Amino acid sequence: MKGDVVFMEFPMTYSKEDLKTKWEENVKKIKELLDEGKDVAFITIGDPMIYSTYIYILKGIEDYEVETIPGITSYSAAASRLNIPIAEGNETFAVISSGDVTEISKALDMFDNVVLMKISRRYEEIVNLLKEKSFKGYLVIKCGHKEEKISYHLDRYIGKKIDYLSLIIAKKVK
């Protein structure tokens, strides 16, 4: 059965107020469709349960029956594109958001491998910290998209605008 496609706006902004307003508007639209007896699918890139807008929509429709189908995490896809393991043997790894450089530093002290998500706002600080802590970083921008870029040399992107859909896989140099 063919259904209607409803496009919803999810702005790329750091304003929590703007995001919350837009999430509430979109949840209302989804609830209206569900209340009409329609099935609704919410498609997202990556895995819906890791740093995804889907999480905020899900919270708004918790009174409805929902099935969540996992996706491929961006960092798993990126590691595959790079042909490097995220961790092997007894190595440890962490996946963290890059909002707080202090937290990044702690993770680098604790883990052999660290996946750094949401790096665009702190890129230069992150690159400098990786050098300081003896980590080799691999940058993947827009993994799986036509505009995908891969870099084994993080310095090449210092001073450049880094797309929001970017991550670094960092591995401790042994």
N, C-alpha and C positions, 0 to 999 in steps of 0.2 A: 504494500500500500504506500503510495506516495503522499507525503505531507508537505505542509508549508514550512519554509525556512524563515525564521525570525532572527534578524540580526540585532544584537544588543551591544550597546557601547560600554566599554570598560576602559576608562581613560588611564593612560600611563602617567600617573602623577604620584607624588609623595604626600599629597594632602589627604590625611586620614578622613577629614570631614567630607571632602569631595568624593572620595572612594565610597564611604559609608552611604552617602546619599544615592550614588549610582547603583550600588549593590541593592539597596532597598527598593529602588525603582524597578530593577530587573527581577528581583524576587517577586514583586507584586505582579509583573507581567506573566511570570512563570506560574504563579498560583492561579491567576485568572484562566490560563490555558488548562491547567489541571482540573480546576473546578468545572470547566466545560466538558470534562471527561476525556480530554485529549492526552495522549502520551507525549512526553517531552524528553528530548535528549539534549544534553549540554556537552558540547564537544570542546575539549581543551587540548593544548599541546603539552607534551610531557606526561607526568603522572599526576592525576587529579588531587592526590593527597600530599603532595610536597610543594610547598610555596605556590599554591595555585589559587586563582580567583574562585575556582569551583568550591573551595572550602567555605568561603563566605556565603555563597549561594546555598550550599547544603545546609548550613546553620539556619537559614531562613525558611527552609521547606521541610524541617524535621518532622512536621505533623503528617507528612505524606510518605507513602511507600517509595523508597529510593533504592535503586541498584547502582552501585558504583563499579565501573569496570576499570581495572588498573591500566595504566599506560606504561610506556618505556620512559624511565627517568632521563632527564636531559644529560645528567652526568654519565649514565651508562651508555647512552648513544654517543656522547663525546669521546669516551674512552675507546669505544669501538672504532670511531672515525680516526682516532689517533693511533690505534693498534697498541695501546698500552694498558696494562692491568691497573685497576684502581688499587688493589691490594693483592698480595700473593703470600703463600705460606702462612707465617704467623704475624704478618704485618697488621697493624691497626689502621683504621681510617675513620674519618669524620666528614660529615657534610654540614656546612654552616653557612648562614647568611653573612654577608660581609658588611653589615652596618656598623660594627664596633671593632675597631682595630685592636683593642685590648683583648677582646674575645678571640680574634684571629690569632693573636700572639700566643694565647693560652693553648689553643688547639694545635698550633705548630709545635709547641713544647711537649704536648701529650701524645701526638699521633705521628705515625710514619708517613701517612698520606692524608691530605686534606683537600676536599672538594670545596671550592669557594664559589658560592652562588651570589648573584646580585652585586657584581664587582664594579659596575660602571661608575658609581659615585666615588669610590675610594681606590681606583686603579693604581695610581702612582704610589700611594702609601702601601698598598698590598705588595706591589713589585719590590719595593725597597725592603719591606719586612721579610719577604721570601729570601732575598739575598742575605740579609742579616742572619737569618735562622738556617742557612744552608739548605734551601729547598730549590729544586728545579721545577719551574712552572710551565704548564702547557695551556695555552689560551685557545678556546673555541668560541667563536662568535656565530650566533644564529645557526646552530647545529641542525642539519637536515633541510635547511632552506636553500633556495637558489643563491642567496647572498652569503652562504656559509664561508667563514674564513678560519683558518687554523694557523697558529703561530707557535713555533718552538722557541721563539726569542721574544720575551715579554717587553724588553726595552723598546722594540720597534713601535709599540703602541703608546708609549708615554707621550703625553701632550695631545693625543688624539681623542676624539669622542668615541667612547666605547658603547656599543649598543646594549640596551637593557638585557637582551637575551644572550648574555655572555657568561662564561664561567672559566675558572682556572682549576685544573687538576694539578696539585702540588705534591711532589714526592721528595722525601728527605734524601739528600745526597749522602751516599755511604762511602 
